[in-house]
Amino acid sequence: MSERSIILVSLDTFNRMPALNSCQHICEGRSIAGTIHRFNKEYVITGGAGNGRGTGWSEFTAYQVVDTANYTGKIKPRSYGSHGWGQGYTGMLIRFGKRSLICLDPVTFKVGHQVEQLALF
């Protein structure tokens, strides 16, 4: 397995991710909570790691998703029930409302540099 790409995001985007964590939705067969768009790609959040101080998150795990109608790759799409353990979410079919998506490459989201907002007087 190749190394997971790290995508740096703003603090505002990072702070929206806990509400979008869809791990439980996926295993229960429900529509996912939402997606994140970065660099013309769409991602589903599937987990997170705490910062070790009990005060927040240090990173979130996600998978790139593509509509099954547009998917032309080599990974065989599988449902949650037929998906084998140890494969992560790669190849898994999930729902987002009426959309059918396939999970592709895993990534890690972390907070990047934060742009300071200047106060106007």
Number of C-alpha atoms within 10 A of each C-alpha: 3 6 7 12 11 14 15 16 16 14 14 10 13 19 14 11 24 15 10 18 22 22 17 13 16 21 12 11 14 14 16 22 18 16 19 17 10 12 6 5 10 16 21 27 26 22 17 18 11 12 11 9 8 7 8 12 18 15 20 22 20 28 21 22 25 19 16 16 10 9 13 8 9 7 13 10 20 17 14 17 9 9 16 12 8 7 9 15 24 20 21 23 23 27 18 16 11 7 12 15 22 25 25 21 16 22 19 17 21 19 18 12 10 10 8 6 6 6 5 4 3
